[in-house]
Amino acid sequence: MIRTLVLYSSKYGSTKDAARIMALIMGPAIYCSVDEFKPEYREFEFIVIGSPVYQEKLEPSLIEFVDKNRDWLKEKPVSLFCTCLDKNGGLDQLRSLEEFMNIKALSMKAIGGRLILDKLDEEDNVLIKEFLKLVKLPLENMDFYNQEEVVNYSMKLKSHKDDLLVSLDENTVKMAIEEFLKSHNTCTLATCHSDRVRSTPIEYNYIEGFLYLLSEGGEKFANLLLNKDVSVAVYEDYTGMNNLKGMQITGHASMVEEDSEEYSSVLKSKGLNVDVIRSMPINMNMVKIVIEKVEFLNSKFKMEGADAKQIYNY
Ligand SMILES: Cc1cc2nc3c(=O)[nH]c(=O)nc-3n(C[C@H](O)[C@H](O)[C@H](O)COP(=O)(O)O)c2cc1C
């Protein structure tokens, strides 16, 4: 299991808001300010460090923290972010921090920050006037904080985290996936388009990298016709944290023509009589899902010295 520590400093809350979102998406994770840091957090496997930019510098308490903790920090995979008004300047600061820490960060990102003038303390009120004059910006509130920007960066962090997983060899994972899919027959198919989302429990057949679904029709097709991207979950009931088994599949859906060879052969493999199905008074629609990626959480993988979560790209 890769746990993420999102360490930040923040004076007026923008960097804290970003840190909270990152921890939420990265989970298992904790976000904490440098003042709240506890020694046991050194055990976390992935570290994200964030600071606001004040007068073209990162926050001094964060720099001080990094300086004091550089020995263990440089042994960890680290990503860096800042919140700021001038992203180019922010990125320069992150590069300097990377150098100061003597690390190669997995990624770094300057995120739009907020400036709410009537929230500033007296000292900052004076300083901001000088700063805005210097960079030729008007003395007014600025809100460049954009939740979507933070969410998108959090997804990038999540992909770094997935790269850190202790993996089993590809064949073993693929075999485990196929065994699981073949020993179950019902999935939850998630489809969406625009503001319409739909979760459908449905029987499936797994055949050589594809999922086939047979359906009389329904609202899921309103989504599938307009957006082929799907997510499919197959899972067992929860019985305990040490017995988790479930997978999330990412894929693309398409319709299988009724008069095609593929349609007949899938029906045959389901033990259905093709002629009977074709003579039914209603259409039986077949959906084929091309599997792109499987994220398989299986507590048993831990017994083999690997992470419980394994990712396989088809
Ligand atoms: C006194 C002062 C100086 C600032 N200097 C800079 C700066 O040099 N570069 C920049 O991009 N943003 C600057 N900012 C904007 C802050 O980086 C931005 O408001 C940030 O989101 C604040 O983070 P926080 O809410 O977590 O404290 C400054 C803001 C203040 C109040």
Ligand as a Chemical Component Dictionary entry (heavy atoms), coordinates in Angstrom:
data_LIG
# 
_chem_comp.id                   LIG 
_chem_comp.type                 NON-POLYMER 
_chem_comp.pdbx_formal_charge   0 
_chem_comp.three_letter_code    LIG 
# 
loop_
_chem_comp_atom.comp_id 
_chem_comp_atom.atom_id 
_chem_comp_atom.alt_atom_id 
_chem_comp_atom.type_symbol 
_chem_comp_atom.charge 
_chem_comp_atom.model_Cartn_x 
_chem_comp_atom.model_Cartn_y 
_chem_comp_atom.model_Cartn_z 
_chem_comp_atom.pdbx_ordinal 
LIG C1  C1  C 0 2.232  39.737 0.501  1  
LIG C2  C2  C 0 1.964  38.841 -0.630 2  
LIG C3  C3  C 0 2.963  38.611 -1.550 3  
LIG C4  C4  C 0 2.741  37.763 -2.628 4  
LIG N1  N1  N 0 3.734  37.533 -3.521 5  
LIG C5  C5  C 0 3.522  36.720 -4.581 6  
LIG C6  C6  C 0 4.560  36.477 -5.537 7  
LIG O1  O1  O 0 5.675  36.939 -5.418 8  
LIG N2  N2  N 0 4.281  35.689 -6.591 9  
LIG C7  C7  C 0 3.043  35.129 -6.782 10 
LIG O2  O2  O 0 2.856  34.444 -7.757 11 
LIG N3  N3  N 0 2.058  35.314 -5.869 12 
LIG C8  C8  C 0 2.267  36.106 -4.781 13 
LIG N4  N4  N 0 1.277  36.265 -3.853 14 
LIG C9  C9  C 0 0.013  35.545 -4.017 15 
LIG C10 C10 C 0 -0.010 34.248 -3.188 16 
LIG O3  O3  O 0 0.965  33.371 -3.610 17 
LIG C11 C11 C 0 -1.372 33.566 -3.347 18 
LIG O4  O4  O 0 -2.305 34.437 -2.822 19 
LIG C12 C12 C 0 -1.410 32.220 -2.646 20 
LIG O5  O5  O 0 -2.487 31.462 -3.183 21 
LIG C13 C13 C 0 -1.597 32.303 -1.165 22 
LIG O6  O6  O 0 -1.596 31.020 -0.597 23 
LIG P1  P1  P 0 -2.305 30.711 0.802  24 
LIG O7  O7  O 0 -3.762 31.134 0.655  25 
LIG O8  O8  O 0 -2.171 29.228 0.955  26 
LIG O9  O9  O 0 -1.587 31.470 1.857  27 
LIG C14 C14 C 0 1.478  37.122 -2.778 28 
LIG C15 C15 C 0 0.487  37.362 -1.843 29 
LIG C16 C16 C 0 0.727  38.198 -0.765 30 
LIG C17 C17 C 0 -0.364 38.411 0.230  31 
# 
loop_
_chem_comp_bond.comp_id 
_chem_comp_bond.atom_id_1 
_chem_comp_bond.atom_id_2 
_chem_comp_bond.value_order 
_chem_comp_bond.pdbx_ordinal 
LIG C1  C2  SING 1  
LIG C2  C3  SING 2  
LIG C2  C16 DOUB 3  
LIG C3  C4  DOUB 4  
LIG C4  N1  SING 5  
LIG C4  C14 SING 6  
LIG N1  C5  DOUB 7  
LIG C5  C6  SING 8  
LIG C5  C8  SING 9  
LIG C6  O1  DOUB 10 
LIG C6  N2  SING 11 
LIG N2  C7  SING 12 
LIG C7  O2  DOUB 13 
LIG C7  N3  SING 14 
LIG N3  C8  DOUB 15 
LIG C8  N4  SING 16 
LIG N4  C9  SING 17 
LIG N4  C14 SING 18 
LIG C9  C10 SING 19 
LIG C10 O3  SING 20 
LIG C10 C11 SING 21 
LIG C11 O4  SING 22 
LIG C11 C12 SING 23 
LIG C12 O5  SING 24 
LIG C12 C13 SING 25 
LIG C13 O6  SING 26 
LIG O6  P1  SING 27 
LIG P1  O7  DOUB 28 
LIG P1  O8  SING 29 
LIG P1  O9  SING 30 
LIG C14 C15 DOUB 31 
LIG C15 C16 SING 32 
LIG C16 C17 SING 33 
# 
